Amino acid sequence: MKNTLNEIWQFLGALYGGFIIGILYRIFSLMRLPFPNKWVNAALDILFYALAGAAAAFTLLTVNGGEIRLFILMSMGLGIWIFISCSRNLIKYLFEICKKLLVKQK
């Protein structure tokens, strides 16, 4: 018997899946920095889309048996947005620390 208590766990699982996709996005955005070549960037984009699609499909399968529901997709999007918003400031902070350490060494 299905009830709404299961939907809380589905929401949290999809939110976690969104975090995973956000982590993939950050990793691939950092991998693109040293490559100004558009072909390398295109290959990295294709690889990201394939991995993000696989992560989304795996999340849908594990969270609710592959049933596509709007609130699941929205919670995955929310997870991506939360991770990218929070990690932006964290990455800037880490780069500032690295920059200060490198300046002190010179």
N, C-alpha and C positions, 0 to 999 in steps of 0.2 A: 504494500500500500504506500503510495507516494503522498508526502505531505510537504508543507513549506519548510520544515526544518532541514530537509535535504538540500534545499536551494541555498541556504547559508553556506554550506560546505562547498557546493558547486561554485558559488560566487568567489569564495576564498581561494579555491583551487585555480579558477580562471585568472584571478588576480595574480597569483603566483606564476602562472604561465606567462602572463603579461610581463612580469618582472624578468623572466628568463629571456623573452624576446627583446626587452629593453637592454639587457646585458649584451646580447648578441649585437644589437644596434651600436652600442658604445664601442665594443671591440672592433667591429668593422669600420666604424668612423675613424678610429685611431689608426687602423691598418691602412686607410686610404691616404693619410697625411704624407708619407714619404714618396708616394707614387703620383706624379703629375700626369702620367700617361692615361689617356681616356680609355684605352683598351683594358688596362689593368683595373681601372675603376669599374668598368662595365662588368668584368669578370667577377670582381668582388661583390658588386650589386647582385648579380645573378646567384652567387653562392649564398649571400645573405637572405635573399628571397626564398631560396630553396630550404635553408635551415629554419627560417622563421615560419614558413608554411608547414614544415614538418613538426616544429614545436607546437604550433597552433593545432594541428591535427591530433598530435599526441595528447595535448591538453584536453581537447574535446572528447577524445576517446576515453581518457582516464577519468575525467570529471563526471560526464553524464552519458557515457556509452556512444558518443558520436552524434548525439542529437544537437542540431544547431538551434540555439535559442538566443534571442536578442540580448537578454541580460548577461548571458555568458560572453558574447562578443563585446559588449560594452564594458564588462569588468576586465576583460583582457586588454582592451584599449586603455582603460583607466590605469591598469598596472604598468603598461608601457609609458604612459604619460607621467605617472608618479616617479618612476625610476629615472626617466630622462631629465625631469625637472630637478630632482634631488641630486643626481650624479653630476650635473653641470657645475654646480657650486663646489662639490667635492673635488672634481678634477681640477678646477681652477685653483683651489686651495693647495692641492698636492703639487701642482706646477709652480706655485709661488714658493713653497717650501724648497723644492728642488732648485729653483732659481737662486734663492738666498744661499743655499748650501754651496752652489757652484761659484757664486760671487765671493764668498768667504774663503774658498780654497785658492783663488787667484791672488 
